[in-house]
Amino acid sequence: MIGGVVARHTLTRRRAPLVDDGRGNKSRDWAVAVDVDLPGWAVDEAGGAEDTTNRDGSSISYILRGPFTADIEATDRAVLFGEVFEVTGVGRQPGPSALTSHTVVRLTRWKG
C-alpha cells in the first residue's frame, strides 16, 4: 500500500444500485447512491481535452493510486476536490509485497 505523505487524499466512492427500468434493462439509480470515504490515495493530474468542434466543453482527468483492496469499480462515480467524476478505469497492480501493491483508478469529468 502506498503510504506516507504521498497518499494523503480521501476519495469518496459513490455507488448506485441497479434497478429495473421497466423495459427489462438494469440501470443505475443515482438518486439513491451511497457515498463511502476511501482514504489513502495519491493523486496525479492526467491531462484534459477540449471540444474543438463546438468549443463548449472540456475534460479533466486524474490518476489515483491507493490501497490494493479498495472497493471501487468502473461503474462507480467518485467525488474528489468537491467535484463528481466518472470512474473510467480501475486496475490492480500487484507488487512483490503488500507495501508496493496498489489500485490504480482513472477519473474523468466533462464540463460544458
C-alpha positions in Angstrom: 0.0 0.0 0.0 1.3 3.4 -0.9 1.7 5.4 2.3 3.1 8.4 4.0 2.9 12.0 2.7 2.1 10.8 -0.9 -1.2 9.1 -0.2 -2.9 11.8 1.7 -6.1 12.3 -0.2 -9.5 10.8 0.6 -11.6 9.6 -2.4 -15.3 9.4 -1.9 -16.8 6.5 -3.8 -20.4 6.9 -5.0 -22.2 3.7 -5.8 -25.8 3.4 -7.1 -27.9 0.3 -7.0 -29.0 -1.4 -10.2 -32.8 -1.2 -10.7 -35.2 -2.4 -13.4 -36.0 0.4 -15.8 -39.4 -1.1 -16.7 -38.2 -2.4 -20.1 -36.3 -5.4 -18.9 -33.0 -3.5 -18.5 -31.0 -2.7 -15.5 -29.7 0.8 -14.9 -28.1 2.7 -12.1 -30.4 4.8 -9.8 -28.1 7.7 -8.9 -30.8 9.4 -6.9 -30.2 6.8 -4.1 -26.5 6.4 -4.5 -24.4 5.8 -1.3 -21.1 7.6 -0.6 -18.2 5.9 1.2 -14.9 7.6 2.0 -11.8 5.7 0.9 -8.6 7.2 2.5 -5.1 6.8 1.4 -4.8 8.0 -2.3 -2.0 9.6 -4.2 -3.5 11.9 -6.9 -1.8 12.9 -10.2 -3.3 15.2 -12.8 -3.7 13.1 -16.1 -4.4 15.8 -18.6 -7.5 17.1 -20.3 -9.2 17.6 -23.6 -11.3 20.2 -25.3 -14.3 20.0 -27.6 -12.7 21.9 -30.5 -15.6 21.4 -32.9 -18.3 23.2 -30.8 -15.9 24.9 -28.4 -18.2 24.4 -25.5 -16.7 21.6 -23.4 -13.6 20.4 -21.8 -12.5 17.5 -19.6 -10.0 16.9 -16.8 -8.7 13.6 -15.7 -6.8 12.3 -12.7 -4.9 9.1 -12.0 -5.1 7.9 -8.4 -3.1 5.2 -6.7 -4.3 3.7 -3.4 -5.0 0.6 -1.4 -4.8 -2.7 -3.2 -8.1 -3.8 -1.5 -10.0 -0.6 -2.3 -13.7 -1.3 -3.0 -14.1 0.7 -6.2 -15.4 -0.4 -9.6 -15.5 1.1 -13.1 -19.3 1.6 -12.8 -18.9 3.9 -9.8 -18.6 7.6 -9.6 -16.2 9.4 -7.3 -16.0 12.7 -5.5 -12.6 14.4 -5.5 -11.9 18.0 -4.5 -15.7 18.6 -4.2 -16.4 17.6 -7.8 -18.1 14.4 -9.2 -16.1 12.3 -11.6 -16.8 9.3 -13.7 -14.6 6.3 -12.9 -13.2 5.5 -16.4 -10.8 2.8 -15.3 -9.8 0.6 -12.4 -6.8 -1.7 -12.3 -5.0 -3.7 -9.6 -1.2 -3.6 -9.6 0.2 -6.4 -7.6 3.7 -5.9 -6.4 6.3 -8.0 -4.7 5.0 -7.0 -1.3 1.9 -5.5 0.3 3.8 -2.2 0.5 4.1 -1.9 -3.3 0.7 -3.5 -4.3 -1.9 -0.8 -5.2 -5.1 0.0 -7.1 -4.9 2.5 -10.0 -8.1 4.5 -10.8 -8.7 6.9 -13.6 -11.3 9.7 -13.1 -12.7 11.9 -15.8 -15.1 14.9 -15.6 -16.5 16.8 -18.6 -17.6 20.4 -18.2 -19.7 22.3 -20.7 
